[in-house]
């Protein structure tokens, strides 16, 4: 039997718009396939060893919550987070968590806040919030059973820009995405997946959930080939209903 260990970083602080649902979706879709899942909640002051986990999740929060965790994130867990990324651990980061993995955040009064610097990306505070339902297309998800479209909800003032070594997660179809300018949403680097999509992201998009599970299993087990198919009629209807509503 396969098993996966999931680390939820700062679940008591960074859990905006139900981001905890992402961990629940990973757990449930593994459970339905007989894959054992162990979930560890790791917060301020807790030790963090990336080698103990197969999937790491970092949710979003408002500026106040981000300030609370930033010192711990950089000085206590920063090296291990970078080790996880460099060792191709599966990492999902949402909104504020996405921003904090980058190099810096520039406030409206031009103050530069140093962030973890694990990814070559940066964020500039905008004057208006980028808010509303979001649809974007991930080309790596397109197959005979999936059109690659992802639905979510975004609410952020920060505009994020990607460096040359970081690829966008997808192309915006409806909404703003990273900055409302270049037409892209989120980021991918190694096995790190970042998005501004709350709501939460994975329960609304089972194809992306399964993609993350598959990568984690391939990293851990040499004999793993592919996931058992599930009856996703209900999930697909819900997903398509949101697409129809937004587009």
C-alpha positions as CSV (number, residue, x, y, z in Angstrom):
1,X,0.0,0.0,0.0
2,X,1.2,3.5,-0.8
3,X,1.3,6.2,1.8
4,X,1.9,10.0,1.7
5,X,2.8,12.4,4.5
6,X,1.4,15.9,4.2
7,X,2.7,18.9,6.1
8,X,0.3,21.8,6.6
9,X,2.3,24.9,7.5
10,X,0.8,27.4,9.9
11,X,-2.8,26.0,9.7
12,X,-3.9,28.0,12.7
13,X,-2.8,31.3,11.2
14,X,-2.8,31.0,7.4
15,X,-6.3,29.7,6.5
16,X,-8.0,32.4,4.5
17,X,-11.2,31.5,2.5
18,X,-11.1,27.9,3.5
19,X,-7.6,27.1,2.3
20,X,-7.6,24.1,4.7
21,X,-9.9,22.5,2.1
22,X,-6.8,21.9,-0.1
23,X,-5.4,19.5,2.4
24,X,-8.8,17.8,2.9
25,X,-9.1,17.3,-0.9
26,X,-5.7,15.6,-1.1
27,X,-6.5,13.4,1.9
28,X,-9.9,12.4,0.6
29,X,-8.9,11.6,-3.0
30,X,-6.0,9.4,-1.6
31,X,-8.4,7.7,0.9
32,X,-10.8,6.8,-2.0
33,X,-7.9,5.0,-3.6
34,X,-6.7,3.2,-0.6
35,X,-3.6,5.5,-0.2
36,X,-2.8,6.1,3.5
37,X,-2.3,9.8,4.4
38,X,-0.6,11.2,7.5
39,X,-1.2,14.9,8.1
40,X,1.1,17.0,10.3
41,X,0.2,20.6,11.4
42,X,3.3,22.6,11.8
43,X,3.1,26.1,13.2
44,X,5.2,28.8,15.0
45,X,8.0,27.3,17.0
46,X,7.5,23.8,15.7
47,X,10.4,21.9,14.2
48,X,10.2,21.2,10.4
49,X,12.2,18.6,8.6
50,X,11.3,18.5,4.9
51,X,12.5,14.9,4.6
52,X,9.6,13.7,6.7
53,X,7.0,14.9,4.1
54,X,5.9,14.2,0.6
55,X,3.6,17.2,0.1
56,X,3.8,20.6,1.9
57,X,1.0,23.1,1.9
58,X,1.2,26.8,2.7
59,X,-2.0,28.8,2.7
60,X,-2.9,32.4,2.5
61,X,-3.5,35.2,5.0
62,X,-3.9,38.9,5.2
63,X,-0.9,41.2,5.8
64,X,-1.4,40.9,9.6
65,X,-1.2,37.1,9.6
66,X,1.7,37.1,7.1
67,X,3.7,39.4,9.5
68,X,3.1,37.0,12.3
69,X,4.6,34.0,10.5
70,X,7.3,35.8,8.4
71,X,10.2,35.7,10.9
72,X,9.5,32.0,11.7
73,X,9.2,31.2,8.0
74,X,12.5,32.8,7.1
75,X,14.7,32.2,10.1
76,X,13.3,28.9,11.6
77,X,12.0,27.0,8.6
78,X,13.5,28.8,5.7
79,X,16.4,26.5,5.0
80,X,14.3,23.4,5.2
81,X,11.7,24.9,2.9
82,X,14.4,25.7,0.3
83,X,15.7,22.1,0.8
84,X,12.2,20.8,0.1
85,X,12.0,22.8,-3.1
86,X,15.5,21.8,-4.3
87,X,14.7,18.2,-3.6
88,X,11.6,18.3,-5.7
89,X,9.1,17.9,-2.9
90,X,5.6,18.7,-3.9
91,X,4.7,22.1,-2.6
92,X,1.4,24.0,-2.9
93,X,1.3,27.7,-1.9
94,X,-1.8,29.9,-2.0
95,X,-1.9,33.7,-2.2
96,X,0.0,35.1,0.8
97,X,1.9,31.8,1.0
98,X,2.8,32.2,-2.7
99,X,4.0,35.8,-2.1
100,X,6.2,34.8,0.9
101,X,8.1,32.2,-1.1
102,X,9.3,35.1,-3.3
103,X,12.2,37.5,-2.9
104,X,10.5,40.7,-1.7
105,X,7.3,42.7,-1.4
106,X,7.2,46.4,-2.2
107,X,4.5,48.4,-0.2
108,X,2.7,51.4,-1.5
109,X,5.0,53.7,0.4
110,X,8.0,52.0,-1.5
111,X,9.2,50.0,1.5
112,X,10.8,46.8,0.4
113,X,10.0,43.8,2.7
114,X,12.4,40.9,2.4
115,X,10.7,37.5,2.0
116,X,12.1,34.0,1.9
117,X,13.7,34.2,-1.5
118,X,13.0,30.5,-2.3
119,X,11.5,31.4,-5.7
120,X,12.6,34.0,-8.3
121,X,9.4,36.2,-8.1
122,X,8.4,39.4,-6.4
123,X,5.3,41.3,-5.5
124,X,4.4,45.0,-5.7
125,X,1.4,46.3,-3.7
126,X,-1.2,47.8,-6.0
127,X,-3.7,50.6,-5.4
128,X,-6.7,48.4,-6.2
129,X,-7.6,44.9,-5.2
130,X,-7.7,42.2,-7.8
131,X,-10.8,40.4,-6.7
132,X,-13.4,38.0,-8.1
133,X,-13.9,34.6,-9.7
134,X,-11.0,33.3,-11.7
135,X,-10.6,30.9,-14.6
136,X,-7.2,29.9,-16.0
137,X,-5.9,27.1,-18.2
138,X,-3.1,24.7,-17.3
139,X,-1.7,23.1,-20.5
140,X,-0.1,20.3,-18.5
141,X,-3.6,19.1,-17.4
142,X,-5.1,18.9,-20.9
143,X,-5.9,15.4,-22.0
144,X,-8.9,13.4,-23.3
145,X,-10.7,13.7,-20.0
146,X,-9.8,17.2,-18.9
147,X,-9.8,20.6,-20.7
148,X,-7.2,22.0,-18.4
149,X,-9.4,24.8,-17.1
150,X,-9.1,25.7,-13.4
151,X,-11.7,27.7,-11.4
152,X,-11.0,29.7,-8.2
153,X,-11.5,32.9,-6.4
154,X,-8.9,35.7,-6.0
155,X,-8.7,38.6,-3.7
156,X,-5.3,40.3,-3.6
157,X,-3.8,43.8,-3.8
158,X,-0.3,42.5,-4.5
159,X,0.8,42.1,-8.1
160,X,3.3,39.3,-8.6
161,X,5.9,39.1,-11.3
162,X,7.9,36.0,-12.3
163,X,11.6,35.7,-12.9
164,X,13.1,33.8,-15.9
165,X,13.4,30.4,-14.2
166,X,9.8,30.4,-12.9
167,X,7.0,29.4,-15.3
168,X,3.3,30.5,-14.9
169,X,0.9,27.9,-13.6
170,X,-1.6,28.8,-16.3
171,X,-3.0,31.4,-18.7
172,X,-5.9,33.6,-17.5
173,X,-9.2,33.2,-19.2
174,X,-11.3,35.2,-16.8
175,X,-10.1,37.4,-13.9
176,X,-6.8,39.0,-13.1
177,X,-4.2,36.3,-12.1
178,X,-0.8,37.3,-11.0
179,X,-0.9,41.0,-11.8
180,X,-3.8,41.8,-14.2
181,X,-1.3,42.7,-16.8
182,X,0.6,39.8,-18.4
183,X,-2.3,37.3,-18.6
184,X,-0.8,34.7,-16.4
185,X,-1.7,33.1,-13.1
186,X,0.4,31.4,-10.5
187,X,3.8,29.9,-10.7
188,X,5.6,26.6,-11.1
189,X,9.2,25.8,-10.2
190,X,10.4,22.3,-9.8
191,X,7.4,20.6,-8.0
192,X,6.3,23.9,-6.4
193,X,2.8,25.0,-7.5
194,X,1.6,28.5,-6.5
195,X,-1.7,30.2,-7.1
196,X,-3.8,33.1,-6.0
197,X,-6.9,30.9,-6.1
198,X,-8.8,30.5,-2.8
199,X,-12.2,29.0,-2.4
200,X,-10.5,26.5,-1.9
201,X,-8.6,25.5,-5.1
202,X,-8.2,21.7,-5.0
203,X,-11.8,20.6,-4.1
204,X,-13.0,22.6,-7.1
205,X,-10.4,21.1,-9.4
206,X,-9.9,17.3,-9.0
207,X,-7.6,17.1,-12.0
208,X,-5.1,19.4,-10.3
209,X,-5.4,17.5,-7.0
210,X,-4.7,14.2,-8.7
211,X,-1.7,15.8,-10.6
212,X,-0.1,16.8,-7.3
213,X,-0.8,13.3,-5.7
214,X,0.7,11.6,-8.8
215,X,3.9,13.7,-8.7
216,X,4.3,12.9,-4.9
217,X,3.8,9.2,-5.5
218,X,6.3,9.1,-8.4
219,X,8.8,10.9,-6.3
220,X,8.4,8.3,-3.5
221,X,7.8,5.0,-5.2
222,X,9.7,3.7,-8.2
223,X,6.9,1.3,-9.1
224,X,4.1,3.8,-9.2
225,X,2.6,4.3,-12.6
226,X,-0.7,6.1,-12.4
227,X,-3.7,6.8,-10.1
228,X,-6.8,4.6,-10.1
229,X,-9.6,6.4,-11.9
230,X,-12.4,7.7,-9.6
231,X,-16.1,8.3,-10.4
232,X,-15.9,12.1,-10.6
233,X,-19.3,12.8,-12.1
234,X,-20.4,15.0,-9.1
235,X,-17.1,16.9,-9.1
236,X,-17.1,17.4,-12.8
237,X,-20.7,18.7,-12.7
238,X,-19.8,21.2,-9.9
239,X,-16.6,22.3,-11.8
240,X,-18.5,22.8,-15.1
241,X,-21.3,24.7,-13.3
242,X,-18.7,27.1,-12.0
243,X,-17.1,27.5,-15.4
244,X,-20.5,28.2,-17.0
245,X,-21.3,30.8,-14.2
246,X,-17.9,32.6,-14.6
247,X,-17.4,32.4,-18.4
